[in-house]
Amino acid sequence: MPIVNGRTLSKVFPNIKRKTRQGGQEGVRMERVGEMDAGATRILIIEDEKPIADLLKYDLCREGFTVKCAYTGAQGMLAMEEFKPQLVLLDWMLPDLGGVDLLKLMMDKYDIPVIMLTARGAIEDKVYGMSCGADDYITKPFDLREVNIRIRAVLRRFQKTLGPEKREQISIPGGQIYENERAVVQDGEPVELTPKEFDLLVWMARHPRQVFTRERLLDAVWGYEYAGDTRTVDMHIQRLRKKLRAGEAIVTVFGVGYKYAPEET
């Protein structure tokens, strides 16, 4: 079993099992999860521990994804341009650039879901990573099956926001939300939002005047699989209020949560 920084891969992936399949080929036993057509989905892994990155690539390729690995932040940004991934698995600790710093660069330039991979399991780290734009957060050691399930769940949520057919634009004070383009325009100028900020705004704008608890917003926007706490919602609401003209349309309902009430602005 290969060694990674003094750890065997069995400690990073505790439930990895080897099994000889028909034809004698040895591989990681992995149950296929979900019905998503993974073949056209490109996943970029940015992870400096090469054995971990390569094993993730091997497993995800077996699941039908198209996968590329980068082992530094610089390689990752170059791969973003050349490979044009549809999802990124991003390690928190990289040799040349912090994973969160790289995440912020990605959020400024791309509209793409990102899952953080890290040994940092403290809730403060999870909240910080999610508030910077990550769509999910997986703590090492992890099970390959969990990675696969979380990737498919994030992709389903992201693709659902795009929709199979053209949707009408949503009006907001002084502008419009264009769902298919995942764009917001106010006063003729684009408003730069992270993917989760956009998803949260769309959800609330679709349900005007309806009061949502923080827990309900977590379920609706981040999904039931998300293990973080409700501070993530507060942070995203604060940023939306700063970025949007008439951001006070997102109203705090004390003791309950939030509602979107543009007519009250």
N, C-alpha and C positions, 0 to 999 in steps of 0.2 A: 504494500500500500504506500503511495507516495507521501512524502513529508512536506508540510507547508509551515515554515517558520516554527519548527519544533513540534508541529501538530500533525497527526495523520489525518488523511481525508475522512476517515471514519469518525473523527471528532468534529469536523466541520459539517459533515453530512451524517448524523448519527444513525439514520435508518437505511443507509445504503446497503444493498444486498446484491450479491453476484449470483447469477443463475445461468446455466448453460441452456441455450435455446436450441430449437431444431436446427440441424446443420452444424451444431457444435460451436456456434458463435457465442462468445461471452459478452455480457453487457449488463448495464444497470437495470434492474427490474423496475419497471415504471408503468403504472396503470394509466391508460389514456383517459383524460378527463374532459368532459364536455363535447359538444358537437361542432365547435368552431372550426372553420376551415383555416388551418394554420399555415398552409403552404405558401401563401402570398405575403405573410406577415414577417417583416424584417425586425430582428431584435439585435440591439447593440449591447454587449456586455463590456463595461469599463471596470476592470478589476485588476489590481497589480499582482495578486497572487496567481501566477499562471496556472498551476494545477487546478485551482478552484475554477478559474475562468474556463479552462479547457474542458473540465468535466461538465460544467453547466452547458457549454456549447454542445458537447456530445449528446447530452440528454435532450436538450431542446431541439436539436436537429432530428433526433429520433422521433420526437413528437410532431415533426413536420414543419417547424419554423425554419426560416433562413436566418443564420446567426453569424455575427462577426464579433471578434474580441479586440479590445484595445487595453493596453496595460499601463497607460499613463493618461493624465488629463489632456495633454497635447494631442496624443494619438486619438483620444476620444472625440475632441472637437473636429479634428480632420475627418474622422469617420462619419461624423454627423453630416458633413458636406458631401462626402463621396458615396457613402452607403445609404444615406437617407432612411434611417430606421423609423419604424412605427411605434417602438417602445424601447426604453433604455433601462437596463439593470446597472445601477451606479453604486460603486463602493464608496463608503464615507471617507476612507483613508487612502490617498493616492500619493505617490512619491513626489510629484511636482506641483500639485494643486489640490487643495482640499475638495472633497466630494461635494460639500454644500456650496462652495464657491463656484464649482463647475456647474452645479444645478442652477444657480442664479444666472449664470451666463446663458445656459440653455433656455431658461424661462424667458429671458429677454429677447431671444432670437427665434425660438421654435415653439410650435404648439404641439407638444408630444407628451404622452404619459411617461413618467419616470418612477421606478421603484428603487428605493435605497436599500443597499445591502450593507450591514454593519454589525460589528460586535458590541456596539454601544446600545445597551438595553434600557437605559434610564428613561423614564417617561418624559423628562425635560428634553432629552435628545430627540425623541420621537416627535414631540410637539414642534421643536425647532425645525426639524427636517420637513415635516408636513407643512408648516407655515411658510417655508421657503419655496414651496411649489411641488413637493413630491406627492405622488398619487398613492403610494403605499410604502411600507417600511417593514423589511424582513430582517430579523435579528439572527446573527450567527450564534451557535450552530443551527442550521435549518435542514429540513427534509426536502429532498428534490420534489416530492409530490406537492408540498406546500408552495414551492416556487412556481410550479406549473399551474396550480389552481389560482394563485394570486395573479399571475400574468393574464390568464384567461378572464378572470373577473374584472381586472382593470381595463382590458381591451373591450370587453362587452360594454362596460359603462361609458368608455370613451366613444365607441362607435354608436351607442344608443343616442348620445347627444347630437351626433351628426344627422341621424335619421335616414331611412331608406329613400324617402322622396322629399321634394322641396317643401319647406315649411314657410309660412308667411313670416315676415319680419315682425319683431316685437317692438312696440314703441316705448321709449323711456323719455323722461324729461329732457328736451333739447336734442333728441337723437333716436337712434334705432339700434336694435340687436339683430345681426344677420347670423342666424344659427348655422346654416350650412357652411358659411365662410368662417364661422367662429370669430366674428369681428363685431366690434362695438364702435359706433361713430356718434360723437356729440359735437354740435356746433360745427359740423363739417370736418372735424378732425378725428382721426382714429384714437381710441383709448386702448393703451397697452395693458392687457390683463394676463395673468397666468392661467393655465388650463383650469385649475380649480376655482379661481376667482370668476372665470367666465361661467363655469357650470353652476356655481352658486347663484350668480346673478340671473341666469336663465331660469333656474328653478323658481326663484322668488318672483321674477317678473311674470312667469306663467301662472302664478297663484296670487294675484294682487289681493291685498287686504286680509289674506288668511294668515293667522298667527301660527308660527312653528316654534316648537321647543328646539333647543340646541341639539338634543339627541335625535330628533326627527330630521333635522338638516344634515347631521352626520350620516344617518342611514340613507337619505335620498341622494346626497352628492358624493360622499366618500364610500358608501356601501357598507353592508352589514359585516364584511370581513375586516373593516378597519378597526384597529385595537387602540387608537389614541383616545384623548379625552376632548371635552367640549371647548377647551381653550382654543383649539384649532379653528372652530367656527368664529369665535370672537375676533381672532387675529385677521381672518379673511374679511369679515364684515368691516373692521376698521380700515383695512386697505382699500376696500371698495368705496367706502365713504370718502376717502382722500382722493381717489382717482376719478370719481364720477362727479360731474356737475350736478347739483341738487342731490348729493349723496344722502342727504337727510331723508330721502324717500324710503330708505331702509330704516325703519323705526324700531327702537327698543321697546318691548313690552315688558316692563319690570316684573320680575318674579316668574316670567314665562319664557320669553325668547325674543323673536324678531318677526316683523311683518314688512311687506313691501307695499307702501301706500303713496304712490306718486301724487295723488290728488291732495294730499295733506301738506305738500311742499309749498 
